[in-house]
Amino acid sequence: MYEILAFGTQYFIWKKLKEAGINSLARKLFVMWGTFWVLAGIMAGFDYGHAEYDILPGRLTEILRALSLTWTIITILAFFAFLLVWTLSRFRPFTRRRVFFAVLLSLTGTLYCMSEAYYVTTRHAEIRTRKLPAGMDKLRLVYISDAHIGGLSTYWHLKRIMSLVDEAKPDILALTGDIIDGVMTYRERELSMLSESARKAKYGAFAVNGNHEYYWLLDEDTEQIIRNCGYNLLINERAECQGITIISLDDQLNGWLKPYLKPEDSERFVLVMKHKPGLPFDAEGNFDLQISGHTHGGQFWPLGYFKSKAQNSTQGLSRKAGGYVYVSNGAGFNGAMMRMFVPPEVTVIDIVRAD
């Protein structure tokens, strides 16, 4: 799909460059450069998440895939820039001046999208409940989803994420999947930051797998890596923490809640950790809060609208099936190091005792 988009947008741009009289060498270089990244993306995409094929080394696979997706997004932005300039010129033939303005607009859009991907912010939400244990008036839950450590993510990017986590002073820290997205051999500093934040969480740190952890499971023991960082990785399990019940539903299973519930949970606050935002089949009345990610908010506006429809979800905090559901935009980016009008986030949810 991405490759088809890339070829289509590049062909349109090539036609406009030819129309404007841009010399043939420049056009050929543009086509060769674009074709290289499309083919690199096809090869990396075939190997990505399929270690049994082992076409390319894992580290090379993740970088080539990320760069190819980034080039695809750049060409899509350029396509819309060229289309806008062409429309404003009332569909007259392209000139060198119009090419200049289209390229300038493309570069501006590209730089903005790259900067937004790295500018992580904190989003706050508050919910009220009568189910907090006696003597507890507030519980602060901080969670991150879709950090995608790997590819083009950097140490400084994760440092920004984890510094926001630490500033929030979580009682419970949660990872809701797609944290690991590549070979961790060269990521010791990033894993150390995850460990440090887990130790600082007052009551504990918990995690659930996402689909990308499974993509890399044959290359990397992703489950053991997360556990070594100090997180209680729950795979279709329940845990109890300070009088609340935590249930994880693994990414590879849609899941039912009732097998993990006990009679006393009707009086307890039940937190569900699930990477994809779809509700469990028997969610109605059986949970108080579900935290999820996966959608990235679409990563590019207006894709979030279509992703929300496909996942039957709403970004941010919503009320469903008798409980609350929070769907995060994610803290990182998938492949392309870009976002547009969907800023990455660290989520802070204060669970407050109702009067």
N, C-alpha and C positions, 0 to 999 in steps of 0.2 A: 504493500500500500504506500509506504513512505517513498519507495523507489519510483513508483509510478508518478507520484506527485512531483518528485525531484526532476524526473525527465520532462514532464509536461511543463513545469514552470521554466526550466532552463531553455526549452525550445522556444517558448514565447519571448523570453528575454533575448535569445539569440536572434530571433526575427527582427526585434526592434533595434538591436545593435546594427544589424545589416542594413535596415531601413535608414538608419541615421548616417550610414557611410563610415562606420567604425572599421578600421583596417582589418583585413582578413586574419592576420597573425593574432591580433588580440582576441578575435572571435574564436579562432581555433584553440587558443590557450584556455579560454573560458570553457569551451566544450570538453577539452581533455581533462581539465581540473575537475569539472563537475562529474564527468563519467567515472573518473578514478574513485571519487568518494561514494558514488552510487554503488559501484561494483564492490568496493571495500565494505560498504554497509550490508550488501547482500551476503557476502562471505561471512562477515562477523555475525550477522543475524542468524545465519544457518547454524553457527557454532554456539551462539549465545544460549546458555541454559541447557546445552546438550553436550556435556563433557565426554559422553561416550564417543562422539564423532572426533573430537580432539584435532580439528583442522589447524587451529592456531593456538599458541599459548594463551592461557586464560587472561593474563594481563593485557596482551595485545588485542584480544577479542573485545574486552570492555572498552578500551580506548578507541579502537577503530569504529565500534558501534556508536559511541558517544559523539565522535567527530563527524561521522556520516550523518547522524540525526541533526547535529548542529548545522551542518551545511544545508541539509534539506530545509530546515526552518529559515535559514538566511535566504535561500532562493524563493521560498514562499513569501517572505516579507518583501523581497525585491519584486516579485511578481505583482503584488498589490501596489507597490510604489510606482512601478511602470504603468500599471493599469490606471492608477489615479491620475498620473500626469497625462496619460493619453486621453482620459475622459475629460479632464479640465481643458485640454487643447482641442476639444470637440472632435476627437478621433482623426485629427490631421496626421500626416506622416511624421515620424519621429525625426528630430534634429539632434545635433550634438548637444545643444543647450538643454533640450528636454532629457537627454540621457544623463547629463550632469545633475540635474535636479532630482531625477529618479534615483540615481546612485546615492546622492546626498541623503535623500529621504530614507533609503534602505539602510545606510550606515547608521543614521540616527536611531531608527527603530531597532536595529541589531544591538547597538550599545545600550539602549534603554532596557531591552529584554534581558541582556546579560547582567546588568546591574541589579535588576529586580530579583533575579534568581538568587543572588548572593545576599540580598538585604532581608535577613530574617527578622521578624517582629514577634512580639508576644500578644496573643489574643486571650482575653479573659472572659469567663462565663461564670455564672452563679446559679446553683439550683438549691431549692429548699426541700427538706425532708424531715419527717418525724422518726426516721429509723436509725439515726446516729446513736451509738452506744451511750449509756448514761455517763455524764461527766464530760462528754465531747460536744462542743458547740460548733466546731468547724473542722473540716478535713480538707486539706489542699492537695488536689491531684494534679500533677503536671505530666503531660505526655507528649511524646514526639512520634511522628509517623513518617515513613517514606524519606528518611535521611539519605538513602542510596549512597552509602560510603563505597566508593569505587568509581570507575570511569573518570570523569573530569571534576569530581568533587575534590576539594582541597582541605588540607589541615586547617586553614584559616576559616573556611566555611563552617566546619564542624565546631571549631573553637567558639565561633559566634553563637551557634546553636546551644552548645553546652553551657556557655556563660549565661545565657538567658535562662536556662534550666536552673542553674545554681542560684541566680539572683532571685528566682521565684520561691526558693526555699521549700521544696516539696515535702509533704508528709509521705506521699506515695509517688514514686516515679514509674511511669509505664512506657514501654516501647510497643507500638502496635503494628510492627511488621515493616518489611522492606527497608530495614536498617542496613543490612549487608547486601552489597550489589557488586561484588567483584572479588578479586584475589586479595587476601588480607596480609600477605607476606610482607608488603611494604607499608603497612598501615599500623605499625605498633603505636605510634603517637596518638592516632585517632582512637584505637582501642583503649589506650590508657586513659583518655578523657572520659570515655563511656564508663570505665571502671570507677574513676574518681567521683563522678556524679552519682553513681549507684551507691557508693559508700556514704555519701552525704544525705541521701534520702532518709528521713527520720524513721519511718516504719518499714521501709523496704522498697525494692525495685523489682518490677515484674515485666515479662515480655511475652509476646506471642509471635509466631512466624507469619510472614507474608509470602506472597508468591515468589518474590525474588530470592528469598532465602532458599527456596526449593530449587530455583534455577541453578544455584551455585553449590548445592549440597554434595554433588559428586566431586567438585574441585576442592571445596573447603568444607570442613566439618562445622557448618554455620551454627548448629545448635550448641556444640561444645564451646565455640568461640563466645557466644552470648552468655552462656553459663559462667565461663571463666572471667567474664567482665563483671560478675557479681549480680546478675539478674536471675530471678526465679522464672525460668522459661516454662510456661504452662502449655501443654499440648493436649487439648481436650481434657482439661483437668479443672479442679476447683482448689482454692486455697482460702485460708482465713487470715485476715490481717486487721488487728485492732477492732474486732467486733463486726467487720463487714466481710461479705462473701465475694470473692473474685473468681469468675469463671472465664476460662479462655475457650474459644471455639476456633480450631485450627483452620488455616486457609484452604486446606485440601478437603474440608468437610463442611457442608452447609450447616449441619448441626441442629441438635435439639437441646434445649436447656434442661428439661426435666430429669434426665439421667444424672445430672450433676447437682441437683437441688436436694436439700434435706428439709424435713418439716419445719425446723426452726428458721429457715430462710424467709418464711413469710413475714417474720418480724424483723429481719435484718435488711440492711441496705445491700442490694445485689448489684455488683459491677460486672459487666460483660466486656471482655476484651476480644475484639474480632477485627481482623485486618480489613476485609471488604465490608461495606456498610449495610448490606442486606440483613434484615432481621432474621433471627432463628425462626424456624417454623412454628414453634410454640411459645413465641415471645409474649403474647398477650397476658399482662398481669403478672409475669414471672421475673421481671427485672426492674431496676430503678434507673440505671444509666448504662448505655453502651457507648464505648469509644472506638472509633474506626478511622481509617484513612483511605488509601489506595487510589482515590480518584484524582488527587492533586488539584482538585477544583478545576480539572480540565487542563491545567498548566498554561493554557492560552485561552483568553476570552475569544469567542463565546463557547468554547468546547465544553466548559463546565456544565452548561445547561443540558447538553446532550448526554454527558456522562452521568449526571444526576438522574436523568430520565431512565437511562439504561440500568442504573444500579438501584432505582427507586429510592433515592436518598436526597437529602437536603444538606448543603454545605452549612457548617456551623451547628448551632444548637437547635434542635426541634423536638417536638413532643409526638411520640408514636407508641401505639400498642400499650398505653398505660405507663410508659416510662419516658426517659429522655434519651435522645441519641445525639452524639456530637460527632460530626465528620470533619476531620482536619484537612486543610489544604496541603498538608505535608510540609516538612522542613527542608527538603532538598528538591532535586529535579531528576527526572527519569531521562537518561540519555543526553539530550540537548541541554546545555548549560544556560537555559533561557526560560523566562516566564513572561507573561504579558497580562497585566491587570489582575493577577491572581497571586498575591504575595505569599511567600512561604511563612510558616508560623510554628511557634512553640505554644502549645495550648495549656492554659492554666484554668482549672475548674475548681471553684470553691464550693464544697458541699456543706451547706449551712443548716443548722437545726431550725426547723420551723417553729414558730410560736404556738 
